[in-house]
Amino acid sequence: MNMRNTELFERAQLTTPGGVNSPVRAFRSVGGTPRFITRAEGPYFWDADNKKYIDYIGSWGPAIAGHAHPEVVHAVQVAAARGLSFGAPTEGEILMAEEICKLMPSIEQVRLVSSGTEATMSALRLARGATGRDKIIKFEGCYHGHADALLVKAGSGLLTLGNPSSSGVPADFTKHTLVLDYNNPQQLVDTFAALGDQIACVIVEPVAGNMNLIRATPEFLQTMRELCTRHGAILIFDEVMCGFRVALGGAQSIYQIKPDITALGKVIGGGLPVAAFGGRADLMAHMAPLGGVYQAGTLSGNPVAVAAGLTTLKLIQADGFYDKLSTQTAKLANGLTRLAKENNIRFCADSIGGMFGLYFTGHVPDSYAAMMLSEKEKFNQFFHLMLDRGVYLAPSAFEAGFVSAQHDDAVIAATLQCAEQAFAEMGQR
């Protein structure tokens, strides 16, 4: 049934480690053969065996307007016809920066980069350069890209692979990284009381998506903001995943908390490699060529990628865009929860904006430890039952899912029909 996918996977493993260029794609966590995608449109994509799937990863977030949106494709075609890369400034970079600063008022100035890892790594360097301090605080289960200092008790692919962190990272690189529990305000209070004058920054996903979807509590983020202000530390919101996904102004607009620096990615590239970090102008003045914090990138602000991202940012500002997106995502989450209950499956789901989480546990988790209580094997079973029926969920129990503007009522209904059959089969086993 998956002859072409199997053939491609076997061939890929000869020249690529594990046969993939990002670990979760290998299906190691869920088992089976990865699907090699040949094309995508709206809420769907097709694999190498020409099987059609309802897609709930959306390129892991960027495809918020749907795959191959005509306006985004047109913008890319026009930009590409003018040249693929210049290594010199373009007006498109200015327009992108202006749009980001308009939509996220905490960002007064912004620097474009090519990946979320670059954005968080550079934000970290900026925080250390601006404060003259070394120690940083991150939270267990939060993944901020594969920069050495942040690859400690990370989520996402590392949880999928069962590793607490990565080999190849010297202890000296992480000795200044303090790892605390997500949604534990008291730990923050205690840590700042002991080490406040040594802490350069706190970095957090305000809506975590890399240990599945977990929301921060308002108290947790407010405590963080107050402690950073009091002790002169920098608060970094990693909104690479949730930025422009959960709301037009990002998670910070929902929680009404103003970070000092924000890292962005995914949606702002519209499917092409664009990411960014930005914040207060006085902090950004520390960046070269103005200040002593160095960061550079040959393809930063690539004109073709910026065209895709800028067009996507315009599309998501349409009236009612986020109301509809949130409604559709909630329909999916609530429908799955209802169907699981009808079949006596221990399961729950949650959603915020265009992100959702599926948990084979009794309660929506609020921390890494709570998420680890979820029945991973039950998820794997559900994943394959849905995949067989043409619904592509994240191939990991530790990844959030994504809904696009093209997931209309008919698509959600088709998904729930598949889920009804899957849960029924699980209930009979």
ROLUM-112680 format. One record per residue (C-alpha): residue number from 1; z, y, x. Coordinates in nm, 2 decimals. Example, Ala and Ser with C-alpha at 12.3 -4.5 7.8 and 13.67 -1.06 7.14 Angstrom:
2
- 1; 0.78; -0.45; 1.23
- 2; 0.71; -0.11; 1.37
END
This chain:
429
- 1; 0.00; 0.00; 0.00
- 2; 0.07; 0.23; 0.29
- 3; -0.20; 0.10; 0.53
- 4; -0.32; 0.43; 0.66
- 5; 0.03; 0.58; 0.69
- 6; 0.15; 0.27; 0.88
- 7; -0.15; 0.28; 1.11
- 8; -0.10; 0.65; 1.19
- 9; 0.28; 0.59; 1.25
- 10; 0.21; 0.31; 1.49
- 11; -0.05; 0.51; 1.67
- 12; 0.18; 0.82; 1.69
- 13; 0.46; 0.63; 1.85
- 14; 0.24; 0.56; 2.15
- 15; 0.21; 0.93; 2.25
- 16; 0.50; 1.10; 2.07
- 17; 0.88; 1.01; 2.09
- 18; 0.96; 0.82; 1.77
- 19; 0.61; 0.91; 1.64
- 20; 0.72; 1.25; 1.51
- 21; 0.77; 1.61; 1.63
- 22; 1.09; 1.67; 1.44
- 23; 1.34; 1.38; 1.41
- 24; 1.41; 1.37; 1.03
- 25; 1.04; 1.30; 0.97
- 26; 1.07; 0.96; 1.13
- 27; 1.25; 0.81; 0.82
- 28; 1.51; 0.65; 1.05
- 29; 1.79; 0.74; 0.82
- 30; 1.63; 0.61; 0.50
- 31; 1.41; 0.33; 0.65
- 32; 1.05; 0.27; 0.58
- 33; 0.73; 0.43; 0.69
- 34; 0.69; 0.81; 0.71
- 35; 0.42; 0.96; 0.50
- 36; 0.15; 1.15; 0.69
- 37; 0.04; 1.44; 0.48
- 38; -0.32; 1.54; 0.45
- 39; -0.32; 1.83; 0.21
- 40; -0.09; 2.02; -0.03
- 41; -0.14; 2.24; -0.34
- 42; 0.12; 2.41; -0.56
- 43; 0.42; 2.17; -0.61
- 44; 0.23; 1.86; -0.48
- 45; 0.11; 1.70; -0.16
- 46; -0.10; 1.40; -0.07
- 47; -0.05; 1.14; 0.20
- 48; -0.29; 0.96; 0.43
- 49; -0.34; 0.68; 0.16
- 50; -0.43; 0.96; -0.09
- 51; -0.11; 0.91; -0.29
- 52; 0.01; 1.22; -0.47
- 53; 0.37; 1.33; -0.46
- 54; 0.58; 1.60; -0.63
- 55; 0.72; 1.77; -0.32
- 56; 1.08; 1.88; -0.30
- 57; 1.10; 1.98; 0.06
- 58; 0.84; 2.26; 0.06
- 59; 0.79; 2.25; 0.43
- 60; 1.18; 2.26; 0.45
- 61; 1.19; 2.59; 0.26
- 62; 0.89; 2.82; 0.33
- 63; 0.67; 2.71; 0.05
- 64; 0.86; 2.91; -0.21
- 65; 0.55; 3.04; -0.38
- 66; 0.40; 2.69; -0.38
- 67; 0.17; 2.52; -0.13
- 68; -0.16; 2.69; -0.04
- 69; -0.10; 2.99; -0.26
- 70; -0.44; 3.16; -0.29
- 71; -0.31; 3.50; -0.19
- 72; -0.13; 3.37; 0.12
- 73; -0.44; 3.16; 0.22
- 74; -0.66; 3.47; 0.18
- 75; -0.43; 3.68; 0.39
- 76; -0.43; 3.42; 0.67
- 77; -0.81; 3.39; 0.66
- 78; -0.86; 3.77; 0.68
- 79; -0.61; 3.80; 0.97
- 80; -0.76; 3.50; 1.16
- 81; -1.11; 3.65; 1.14
- 82; -0.98; 3.95; 1.33
- 83; -0.83; 3.74; 1.61
- 84; -0.56; 3.48; 1.64
- 85; -0.32; 3.65; 1.89
- 86; -0.32; 3.97; 2.10
- 87; 0.00; 3.98; 2.30
- 88; 0.02; 4.35; 2.20
- 89; 0.17; 4.53; 1.90
- 90; 0.01; 4.53; 1.56
- 91; 0.07; 4.73; 1.24
- 92; 0.15; 4.41; 1.06
- 93; 0.47; 4.37; 1.27
- 94; 0.58; 4.72; 1.15
- 95; 0.51; 4.63; 0.79
- 96; 0.71; 4.31; 0.82
- 97; 1.01; 4.48; 0.98
- 98; 1.00; 4.75; 0.71
- 99; 0.99; 4.49; 0.43
- 100; 1.28; 4.29; 0.58
- 101; 1.49; 4.61; 0.62
- 102; 1.42; 4.72; 0.27
- 103; 1.51; 4.38; 0.11
- 104; 1.82; 4.32; 0.33
- 105; 2.01; 4.66; 0.37
- 106; 2.25; 4.51; 0.63
- 107; 1.94; 4.49; 0.87
- 108; 1.86; 4.84; 1.01
- 109; 1.64; 4.71; 1.29
- 110; 1.48; 4.37; 1.34
- 111; 1.31; 4.17; 1.62
- 112; 1.05; 3.91; 1.52
- 113; 1.04; 3.57; 1.69
- 114; 0.87; 3.24; 1.62
- 115; 1.14; 2.99; 1.52
- 116; 1.49; 2.98; 1.36
- 117; 1.63; 2.84; 1.69
- 118; 1.50; 3.15; 1.87
- 119; 1.65; 3.37; 1.61
- 120; 2.00; 3.22; 1.63
- 121; 2.00; 3.18; 2.00
- 122; 1.90; 3.54; 2.05
- 123; 2.15; 3.66; 1.79
- 124; 2.42; 3.48; 1.99
- 125; 2.31; 3.63; 2.32
- 126; 2.31; 3.98; 2.16
- 127; 2.66; 3.93; 2.02
- 128; 2.79; 3.83; 2.36
- 129; 2.60; 4.11; 2.54
- 130; 2.73; 4.37; 2.29
- 131; 3.10; 4.26; 2.30
- 132; 3.12; 4.14; 2.67
- 133; 3.30; 3.83; 2.54
- 134; 3.21; 3.46; 2.57
- 135; 3.37; 3.26; 2.29
- 136; 3.19; 3.19; 1.97
- 137; 3.30; 3.02; 1.64
- 138; 3.08; 2.79; 1.44
- 139; 3.16; 2.54; 1.17
- 140; 3.14; 2.16; 1.15
- 141; 2.82; 2.05; 0.98
- 142; 2.64; 2.38; 1.02
- 143; 2.31; 2.36; 1.21
- 144; 2.18; 2.67; 1.38
- 145; 1.89; 2.53; 1.57
- 146; 1.88; 2.33; 1.90
- 147; 2.01; 2.60; 2.14
- 148; 2.26; 2.43; 2.38
- 149; 2.57; 2.64; 2.29
- 150; 2.52; 2.58; 1.91
- 151; 2.44; 2.20; 1.93
- 152; 2.81; 2.10; 1.87
- 153; 2.91; 1.91; 1.56
- 154; 2.59; 2.02; 1.40
- 155; 2.44; 1.91; 1.08
- 156; 2.09; 1.82; 0.96
- 157; 1.90; 1.59; 1.19
- 158; 2.21; 1.52; 1.40
- 159; 2.40; 1.39; 1.10
- 160; 2.09; 1.19; 1.00
- 161; 2.08; 1.03; 1.34
- 162; 2.46; 0.97; 1.34
- 163; 2.52; 1.18; 1.65
- 164; 2.80; 1.45; 1.66
- 165; 2.60; 1.65; 1.91
- 166; 2.31; 1.61; 2.16
- 167; 2.31; 1.45; 2.50
- 168; 2.16; 1.66; 2.78
- 169; 2.39; 1.95; 2.70
- 170; 2.63; 2.02; 2.98
- 171; 3.00; 2.07; 2.89
- 172; 2.99; 2.41; 3.06
- 173; 2.74; 2.53; 2.80
- 174; 2.96; 2.45; 2.51
- 175; 3.31; 2.51; 2.65
- 176; 3.32; 2.85; 2.48
- 177; 3.21; 2.71; 2.14
- 178; 3.50; 2.67; 1.90
- 179; 3.42; 2.44; 1.60
- 180; 3.62; 2.50; 1.28
- 181; 3.61; 2.34; 0.93
- 182; 3.37; 2.50; 0.68
- 183; 3.55; 2.67; 0.39
- 184; 3.89; 2.67; 0.57
- 185; 4.01; 3.04; 0.58
- 186; 4.35; 2.95; 0.74
- 187; 4.18; 2.80; 1.05
- 188; 4.00; 3.13; 1.10
- 189; 4.32; 3.33; 1.07
- 190; 4.50; 3.10; 1.32
- 191; 4.21; 3.10; 1.57
- 192; 4.17; 3.48; 1.57
- 193; 4.55; 3.52; 1.60
- 194; 4.54; 3.31; 1.92
- 195; 4.20; 3.42; 2.07
- 196; 4.09; 3.72; 1.88
- 197; 4.02; 3.94; 2.19
- 198; 3.80; 3.67; 2.34
- 199; 3.58; 3.59; 2.04
- 200; 3.23; 3.74; 2.06
- 201; 3.11; 3.63; 1.72
- 202; 3.13; 3.40; 1.43
- 203; 2.81; 3.23; 1.31
- 204; 2.78; 3.07; 0.97
- 205; 2.54; 2.95; 0.71
- 206; 2.67; 3.13; 0.40
- 207; 2.50; 2.87; 0.20
- 208; 2.48; 2.56; 0.41
- 209; 2.17; 2.34; 0.39
- 210; 2.21; 2.12; 0.68
- 211; 2.50; 1.90; 0.57
- 212; 2.33; 1.90; 0.23
- 213; 2.37; 2.20; 0.01
- 214; 2.73; 2.34; 0.04
- 215; 2.83; 2.68; -0.08
- 216; 3.08; 2.89; 0.11
- 217; 3.37; 3.01; -0.10
- 218; 3.40; 3.39; -0.14
- 219; 3.75; 3.38; 0.02
- 220; 3.61; 3.20; 0.33
- 221; 3.34; 3.46; 0.39
- 222; 3.56; 3.75; 0.31
- 223; 3.83; 3.63; 0.55
- 224; 3.56; 3.60; 0.82
- 225; 3.43; 3.95; 0.76
- 226; 3.78; 4.10; 0.77
- 227; 3.88; 3.92; 1.09
- 228; 3.56; 4.01; 1.27
- 229; 3.60; 4.37; 1.18
- 230; 3.97; 4.38; 1.29
- 231; 3.91; 4.20; 1.62
- 232; 3.58; 4.36; 1.72
- 233; 3.38; 4.04; 1.69
- 234; 3.03; 4.02; 1.55
- 235; 2.96; 3.84; 1.22
- 236; 2.63; 3.65; 1.22
- 237; 2.49; 3.51; 0.90
- 238; 2.24; 3.24; 0.97
- 239; 2.01; 3.28; 0.67
- 240; 1.72; 3.10; 0.82
- 241; 1.73; 2.86; 0.53
- 242; 1.90; 3.05; 0.25
- 243; 1.75; 3.39; 0.32
- 244; 1.50; 3.48; 0.04
- 245; 1.57; 3.13; -0.09
- 246; 1.88; 3.18; -0.30
- 247; 1.82; 3.54; -0.39
- 248; 1.58; 3.82; -0.30
- 249; 1.85; 3.98; -0.08
- 250; 1.97; 3.64; 0.06
- 251; 2.31; 3.49; 0.02
- 252; 2.47; 3.81; 0.15
- 253; 2.35; 3.99; -0.17
- 254; 2.52; 3.72; -0.38
- 255; 2.85; 3.73; -0.20
- 256; 2.83; 4.11; -0.14
- 257; 2.93; 4.07; 0.22
- 258; 2.76; 4.27; 0.50
- 259; 2.71; 4.07; 0.82
- 260; 2.65; 4.25; 1.15
- 261; 2.35; 4.04; 1.24
- 262; 2.13; 3.82; 1.03
- 263; 1.90; 3.54; 1.14
- 264; 1.60; 3.47; 0.92
- 265; 1.31; 3.22; 0.92
- 266; 1.12; 2.98; 0.69
- 267; 1.03; 3.20; 0.39
- 268; 0.95; 3.50; 0.60
- 269; 0.67; 3.30; 0.76
- 270; 0.52; 3.16; 0.44
- 271; 0.46; 2.83; 0.61
- 272; 0.36; 2.97; 0.95
- 273; 0.60; 3.02; 1.25
- 274; 0.78; 3.35; 1.19
- 275; 1.15; 3.41; 1.23
- 276; 1.37; 3.71; 1.30
- 277; 1.71; 3.84; 1.38
- 278; 1.83; 4.19; 1.30
- 279; 2.13; 4.40; 1.21
- 280; 2.29; 4.73; 1.28
- 281; 2.08; 4.97; 1.49
- 282; 2.36; 5.02; 1.74
- 283; 2.38; 4.65; 1.81
- 284; 2.00; 4.61; 1.82
- 285; 1.99; 4.89; 2.08
- 286; 2.14; 4.64; 2.33
- 287; 1.81; 4.45; 2.32
- 288; 1.55; 4.49; 2.60
- 289; 1.36; 4.72; 2.66
- 290; 1.64; 4.96; 2.54
- 291; 1.94; 4.76; 2.66
- 292; 2.04; 4.48; 2.89
- 293; 2.01; 4.18; 2.65
- 294; 1.68; 4.01; 2.73
- 295; 1.46; 3.83; 2.48
- 296; 1.08; 3.79; 2.48
- 297; 0.80; 3.58; 2.33
- 298; 0.43; 3.56; 2.38
- 299; 0.36; 3.47; 2.02
- 300; 0.64; 3.68; 1.86
- 301; 0.50; 3.87; 1.57
- 302; 0.17; 3.67; 1.57
- 303; -0.07; 3.86; 1.35
- 304; -0.18; 3.55; 1.15
- 305; 0.17; 3.43; 1.09
- 306; 0.29; 3.78; 1.00
- 307; 0.01; 3.80; 0.74
- 308; 0.13; 3.48; 0.57
- 309; 0.49; 3.59; 0.57
- 310; 0.43; 3.95; 0.45
- 311; 0.22; 3.82; 0.16
- 312; 0.49; 3.57; 0.07
- 313; 0.76; 3.85; 0.07
- 314; 0.54; 4.05; -0.17
- 315; 0.50; 3.76; -0.40
- 316; 0.87; 3.69; -0.43
- 317; 0.93; 4.04; -0.55
- 318; 0.75; 3.98; -0.88
- 319; 0.96; 4.06; -1.19
- 320; 1.16; 3.76; -1.29
- 321; 1.06; 3.55; -0.99
- 322; 1.42; 3.44; -0.89
- 323; 1.54; 3.41; -1.25
- 324; 1.26; 3.15; -1.31
- 325; 1.31; 2.98; -0.98
- 326; 1.69; 2.95; -1.04
- 327; 1.63; 2.82; -1.39
- 328; 1.39; 2.55; -1.28
- 329; 1.61; 2.44; -1.00
- 330; 1.91; 2.42; -1.23
- 331; 1.71; 2.22; -1.48
- 332; 1.64; 1.96; -1.21
- 333; 2.00; 1.94; -1.09
- 334; 2.15; 1.93; -1.44
- 335; 1.89; 1.67; -1.55
- 336; 1.96; 1.44; -1.26
- 337; 2.33; 1.46; -1.31
- 338; 2.29; 1.38; -1.68
- 339; 2.06; 1.08; -1.61
- 340; 2.29; 0.94; -1.35
- 341; 2.59; 0.96; -1.58
- 342; 2.40; 0.78; -1.86
- 343; 2.34; 0.49; -1.61
- 344; 2.70; 0.50; -1.48
- 345; 2.59; 0.61; -1.13
- 346; 2.85; 0.80; -0.93
- 347; 2.64; 1.11; -0.86
- 348; 2.64; 1.49; -0.89
- 349; 2.41; 1.77; -0.80
- 350; 2.43; 2.15; -0.74
- 351; 2.18; 2.43; -0.71
- 352; 2.16; 2.80; -0.61
- 353; 1.84; 2.99; -0.63
- 354; 1.56; 2.76; -0.52
- 355; 1.79; 2.52; -0.32
- 356; 1.95; 2.21; -0.45
- 357; 2.18; 1.93; -0.33
- 358; 2.21; 1.57; -0.44
- 359; 2.54; 1.38; -0.37
- 360; 2.63; 1.02; -0.45
- 361; 2.99; 1.12; -0.49
- 362; 3.22; 1.22; -0.77
- 363; 3.24; 1.60; -0.69
- 364; 3.02; 1.86; -0.53
- 365; 3.14; 1.87; -0.17
- 366; 3.28; 2.19; -0.02
- 367; 3.30; 2.08; 0.35
- 368; 3.15; 1.84; 0.61
- 369; 3.44; 1.60; 0.55
- 370; 3.38; 1.59; 0.18
- 371; 3.01; 1.54; 0.23
- 372; 3.07; 1.24; 0.45
- 373; 3.23; 1.07; 0.15
- 374; 2.90; 1.05; -0.02
- 375; 2.75; 0.70; -0.05
- 376; 2.46; 0.72; 0.20
- 377; 2.32; 0.38; 0.11
- 378; 2.30; 0.48; -0.26
- 379; 2.10; 0.79; -0.16
- 380; 1.86; 0.58; 0.05
- 381; 1.81; 0.35; -0.25
- 382; 1.74; 0.64; -0.48
- 383; 1.51; 0.81; -0.22
- 384; 1.28; 0.50; -0.20
- 385; 1.28; 0.44; -0.58
- 386; 1.17; 0.80; -0.63
- 387; 0.92; 0.79; -0.34
- 388; 0.76; 0.48; -0.49
- 389; 0.72; 0.68; -0.82
- 390; 0.56; 0.98; -0.64
- 391; 0.85; 1.21; -0.59
- 392; 0.91; 1.32; -0.23
- 393; 1.28; 1.41; -0.16
- 394; 1.42; 1.50; 0.18
- 395; 1.43; 1.17; 0.38
- 396; 1.80; 1.22; 0.46
- 397; 2.13; 1.24; 0.26
- 398; 2.22; 1.55; 0.46
- 399; 1.94; 1.78; 0.38
- 400; 1.91; 2.03; 0.09
- 401; 1.60; 2.02; -0.13
- 402; 1.37; 2.30; -0.24
- 403; 1.19; 2.40; -0.56
- 404; 0.89; 2.63; -0.56
- 405; 0.76; 2.88; -0.82
- 406; 0.50; 2.62; -0.91
- 407; 0.76; 2.36; -1.02
- 408; 0.70; 2.43; -1.39
- 409; 0.86; 2.25; -1.69
- 410; 0.59; 1.97; -1.68
- 411; 0.67; 1.90; -1.31
- 412; 1.04; 1.90; -1.37
- 413; 1.00; 1.67; -1.67
- 414; 0.78; 1.43; -1.47
- 415; 1.05; 1.42; -1.19
- 416; 1.32; 1.35; -1.44
- 417; 1.12; 1.07; -1.60
- 418; 1.09; 0.91; -1.26
- 419; 1.46; 0.96; -1.20
- 420; 1.55; 0.80; -1.53
- 421; 1.37; 0.49; -1.42
- 422; 1.52; 0.50; -1.08
- 423; 1.88; 0.54; -1.20
- 424; 1.82; 0.26; -1.46
- 425; 1.71; 0.03; -1.19
- 426; 2.00; 0.12; -0.97
- 427; 2.24; 0.06; -1.26
- 428; 2.11; -0.29; -1.30
- 429; 2.16; -0.39; -0.94
END
